[in-house]
Amino acid sequence: MMAKQAVIHGFADPSDIDIDSTVQEANMHYPADSCLLKKLGAMSNKIAPFLNKTCNDCMNTPLQVNIKKISATAREYFFLPKNSTKDIKNSKWMTLLNVVIEETLSVIECCKNLSADFISRAPWGIKWTIYQINTLASQYLKDVNHFLTEGMIAEAKALSFHLKEVACFTKGKLGKKYQFGRCVQLGRINGNFVFVTKSNSVQMPDKTSLPDIIRCHQDLFDSAKINSVATDKGYYSKANQKYLCSVGVTDIAIQRPSNIKTPAISPISKERDEVLVNRRSGIEPLIGHVKFGGQLGRSRMKSDKGIECSGYTAVLGFNLRQFIKCQKPPNQRKTA
């Protein structure tokens, strides 16, 4: 809405769009199975004393979790020499899995048998931990065992105990081989204002997201005519080219992968294409400014919905800063 106000006040022009995506990293540690197994042991050790005091069955046969044994076994895996063979690593890993199963199985089974009334009366932190154990623990242990025995990752394997809407991204960035979070699709209009589409999924693939971005633009700016659209190679497809032609886009500058030999559906001159490609690259520093000081980079929220909302508010904050800057007299504006 701030981008829309910028257009109304003459600070921006929605006729030209540059599109790119970025990864909003979730508030979580790197999801190594060895770390998550140790965390499961810590969660069970947190729950056991509470159940021993409040649950009648556990008063008779107290639950015990040997967290020191889990930690010692985890250290043996963590501090293996770097040149250790895969068989040795998998052996230590399987040992850690078996120890965690042995120490936590009784707590997991007890949590499953708790009544809804008992759980509702528990303190918030205990209630949340019981919920995590009931919904994820058993399946997670099966998925880890599946990977060790079959050598393949289970399709719906959990990456975190407190977050569900998390995906792994490999964008090939230096120092960021793997990123864990959600993808956010952004559009830039003339005047350096940014608008963001609703995240319909965690992955938000570039190719299938382009029509959503255009529809968001049309809804936001009252079906304003689009003269040009520029994207990187990730958005290229014949379907996207045809869609942009169908909505009346004059200059389509979707960068084409080198292995594409078929001619463009709506070709433009080489000089004009170069201008649009260079213009699109200008969205990269803007994304950096959106992330700076906001939570579009790495969110500090602890829930899936909070992480998603913090990304939208980061875009709102950037547009507010741009709006304030445009209202200042030209001689008082900061120059880059």
C-alpha positions in Angstrom: 0.0 0.0 0.0 2.9 2.4 0.6 4.1 1.7 -3.0 0.5 2.5 -4.2 0.6 5.8 -2.2 4.0 6.6 -3.8 2.3 6.2 -7.3 -0.6 8.4 -6.3 1.8 11.1 -5.1 3.9 10.9 -8.2 7.0 9.4 -6.5 6.8 6.2 -8.5 5.7 4.8 -11.8 4.2 1.2 -12.0 4.7 0.9 -15.8 8.1 -0.8 -15.5 8.7 -3.9 -13.3 11.9 -5.7 -12.2 11.4 -9.0 -10.5 13.6 -11.1 -8.3 13.4 -13.6 -5.4 15.3 -13.9 -2.2 15.5 -16.3 0.7 14.2 -15.3 4.1 16.2 -17.5 6.5 14.3 -19.0 9.5 15.2 -18.6 13.1 16.8 -22.0 13.5 20.1 -23.8 13.8 21.6 -25.7 10.9 19.4 -28.8 10.8 22.1 -31.5 11.2 20.6 -34.8 12.4 23.2 -35.1 15.1 22.2 -31.8 16.6 18.4 -32.6 16.3 18.9 -35.9 18.0 20.7 -34.3 20.9 17.9 -31.7 21.0 15.3 -34.4 21.2 17.2 -35.9 24.2 17.2 -32.4 25.9 13.4 -32.0 25.2 12.7 -35.4 26.8 14.9 -34.6 29.8 12.9 -31.4 30.2 9.6 -33.2 30.2 10.5 -36.2 32.4 10.8 -34.4 35.8 7.4 -32.6 35.2 5.7 -35.9 34.4 7.3 -37.7 37.4 5.7 -35.0 39.7 2.3 -34.7 38.1 1.4 -37.9 36.3 0.2 -40.8 38.4 1.7 -43.5 36.2 5.1 -41.8 36.2 5.0 -41.4 40.0 5.0 -45.2 40.3 7.7 -45.8 37.6 9.7 -42.6 37.2 10.9 -41.6 33.8 14.7 -41.3 33.5 16.7 -39.7 30.6 20.5 -40.1 30.8 21.3 -36.8 29.1 25.0 -37.3 29.9 25.1 -40.5 27.9 23.5 -38.8 24.9 25.9 -35.9 25.1 28.9 -38.1 25.4 27.8 -40.2 22.4 27.1 -37.0 20.4 30.6 -35.7 21.2 32.1 -38.9 19.9 30.4 -38.2 16.6 31.0 -34.4 16.6 34.8 -34.7 17.1 35.5 -37.5 14.6 38.7 -36.8 12.6 37.9 -35.1 9.3 39.5 -37.9 7.3 37.2 -40.5 8.9 35.6 -42.9 6.4 31.9 -42.8 5.7 31.4 -46.2 7.3 33.0 -44.9 10.6 30.8 -41.8 10.5 27.6 -43.8 9.9 28.5 -46.2 12.6 28.9 -43.4 15.2 25.8 -41.8 13.9 23.8 -45.1 14.2 25.2 -45.5 17.8 23.9 -42.0 18.6 20.5 -42.8 17.1 20.2 -46.0 19.1 21.2 -44.2 22.4 18.6 -41.4 21.8 15.9 -44.0 21.0 16.8 -46.0 24.2 16.7 -42.9 26.4 13.7 -41.1 25.0 11.3 -43.9 24.0 9.7 -44.1 27.4 9.1 -40.3 27.4 7.7 -40.4 23.8 5.3 -43.2 24.7 4.2 -41.5 27.9 3.5 -38.2 26.0 1.3 -40.1 23.5 -0.9 -41.5 26.3 -1.5 -38.1 28.1 -5.0 -36.9 28.0 -5.9 -33.6 26.3 -7.2 -32.2 29.7 -3.8 -33.0 31.4 -1.9 -31.3 28.6 -4.2 -28.2 28.7 -3.4 -27.7 32.4 0.4 -27.9 31.9 2.5 -24.8 31.8 2.9 -23.2 28.4 6.6 -24.3 27.9 5.8 -27.9 28.9 2.7 -28.0 26.7 4.6 -26.8 23.7 7.4 -29.4 24.2 4.8 -32.2 24.6 3.2 -31.0 21.3 6.5 -31.2 19.5 7.3 -34.6 20.8 3.8 -36.0 19.9 3.8 -34.6 16.4 7.4 -35.1 15.3 9.5 -37.3 17.5 8.5 -40.8 16.4 8.4 -40.0 12.7 11.7 -38.1 12.9 13.5 -41.1 14.4 12.1 -43.3 11.6 13.3 -40.8 9.0 16.8 -40.7 10.4 17.0 -44.5 10.5 15.6 -44.6 6.9 18.5 -42.3 5.8 21.2 -44.4 7.5 19.9 -47.7 6.2 18.7 -46.7 2.7 21.0 -43.8 2.0 18.0 -41.6 0.9 16.3 -38.7 2.7 12.7 -39.2 3.5 10.5 -36.8 1.5 8.7 -35.1 4.4 11.6 -35.2 6.9 11.5 -32.5 9.5 14.2 -29.8 9.5 13.2 -28.3 12.8 11.1 -29.2 15.9 9.6 -25.7 16.3 9.1 -24.8 12.6 7.2 -26.7 9.9 7.3 -24.3 6.9 11.0 -24.5 6.2 12.7 -25.5 2.9 16.3 -26.0 1.8 17.6 -23.6 -0.9 20.9 -23.9 -2.8 21.4 -20.7 -4.7 25.1 -21.1 -5.1 26.0 -18.0 -3.1 29.5 -17.6 -1.7 29.5 -18.7 1.9 25.9 -19.8 1.7 25.8 -23.2 0.2 22.6 -24.1 1.9 19.9 -21.8 3.2 16.9 -22.8 5.3 13.7 -20.8 5.3 11.2 -19.5 2.8 11.4 -17.9 -0.6 10.0 -14.4 -1.1 9.1 -12.9 -4.5 9.7 -9.1 -4.9 8.9 -6.6 -7.6 10.5 -3.2 -8.1 8.7 -0.3 -9.9 10.2 3.0 -11.1 11.1 5.2 -8.2 12.7 2.3 -6.3 9.6 1.2 -4.4 9.1 -2.5 -3.8 6.0 -4.7 -3.6 5.8 -8.3 -2.3 3.4 -11.1 -3.3 1.6 -13.3 -0.8 3.7 -16.5 -0.1 1.4 -19.3 -1.3 4.1 -21.9 -0.6 7.4 -22.1 1.2 9.3 -22.8 -2.1 7.6 -20.2 -4.3 9.4 -21.4 -7.5 10.4 -18.5 -9.8 8.9 -19.9 -13.0 5.4 -20.5 -11.5 5.4 -17.3 -9.4 5.7 -14.8 -12.2 1.9 -14.7 -13.0 1.2 -14.2 -9.3 3.5 -11.2 -9.3 1.9 -9.6 -12.3 -1.6 -10.2 -10.9 -0.5 -8.7 -7.6 0.8 -5.6 -9.5 -2.5 -5.3 -11.4 -4.6 -5.6 -8.2 -2.4 -3.1 -6.4 -2.1 -0.4 -9.1 -5.6 -0.8 -10.6 -4.6 -2.6 -13.8 -2.1 0.0 -14.8 -0.4 -0.7 -18.2 2.9 -2.5 -18.0 5.4 -1.4 -20.6 8.4 -3.6 -19.6 9.2 -6.6 -17.4 12.7 -7.7 -16.6 13.8 -10.9 -14.8 16.7 -13.2 -14.5 17.0 -16.7 -16.1 15.1 -18.4 -13.3 11.8 -17.1 -14.6 12.3 -18.1 -18.2 9.6 -20.3 -19.8 7.5 -20.1 -22.9 4.4 -20.1 -20.8 5.6 -17.0 -18.9 6.5 -15.2 -22.2 3.0 -16.0 -23.6 1.4 -14.8 -20.3 3.2 -11.4 -20.4 2.2 -11.0 -24.1 -1.4 -11.7 -23.1 -1.5 -8.9 -20.5 -0.1 -6.4 -23.0 3.6 -6.1 -21.9 5.5 -4.3 -24.7 9.1 -5.1 -23.8 9.8 -8.6 -22.3 13.3 -9.0 -21.0 13.3 -12.5 -19.4 16.9 -13.5 -19.6 17.2 -16.7 -21.6 19.4 -19.7 -20.6 22.3 -20.3 -23.0 20.9 -23.7 -24.1 17.6 -22.2 -25.4 17.7 -22.1 -29.2 14.1 -21.2 -30.1 13.5 -17.6 -30.9 11.7 -15.3 -28.4 7.9 -15.0 -28.7 8.1 -11.2 -28.5 11.7 -10.2 -29.5 13.2 -6.8 -28.7 16.3 -5.2 -30.0 19.7 -6.2 -28.5 20.3 -2.7 -27.2 16.9 -2.5 -25.5 17.4 -5.9 -24.0 20.8 -4.9 -22.6 19.2 -1.8 -21.1 16.5 -3.8 -19.3 18.9 -6.5 -18.1 21.1 -3.8 -16.6 18.1 -2.1 -15.1 17.0 -5.4 -13.5 20.3 -5.8 -11.8 19.4 -2.7 -9.8 16.9 -4.6 -7.7 19.8 -6.6 -6.1 21.1 -3.7 -3.9 17.5 -2.8 -3.1 16.9 -6.3 -1.7 20.0 -5.7 0.4 18.5 -2.5 1.7 15.2 -4.2 2.5 17.1 -6.9 4.5 19.3 -4.4 6.3 17.7 -3.6 9.7 14.7 -5.7 8.9 13.9 -9.4 9.1 13.9 -10.3 5.4 17.4 -11.7 5.8 17.3 -13.8 9.0 14.1 -13.6 10.9 14.1 -13.5 14.7 10.5 -14.7 15.0 9.9 -18.2 16.6 6.8 -19.3 14.6 6.2 -19.9 10.9 3.5 -17.2 10.7 5.7 -14.7 12.6 8.6 -15.3 10.2 6.3 -14.8 7.1 4.8 -11.6 8.6 8.3 -10.2 9.5 9.3 -10.4 5.9 6.3 -8.3 4.8 7.0 -5.7 7.5 10.6 -5.5 6.3 9.3 -4.5 2.9 6.9 -2.0 4.5 9.7 -0.4 6.5 11.8 0.0 3.3 8.9 1.7 1.5 8.3 4.0 4.4 12.0 5.1 4.3 11.7 5.7 0.6 8.5 7.6 1.0 10.0 9.9 3.7 13.1 10.4 1.5 11.0 11.4 -1.5 9.1 14.0 0.6 12.3 15.8 1.5 13.5 18.8 -0.6 16.1 17.6 -3.3 18.9 19.5 -1.5 18.3 17.6 1.7 18.2 14.1 0.3 21.2 11.9 0.9 23.1 10.7 -2.1 24.6 7.2 -2.4 
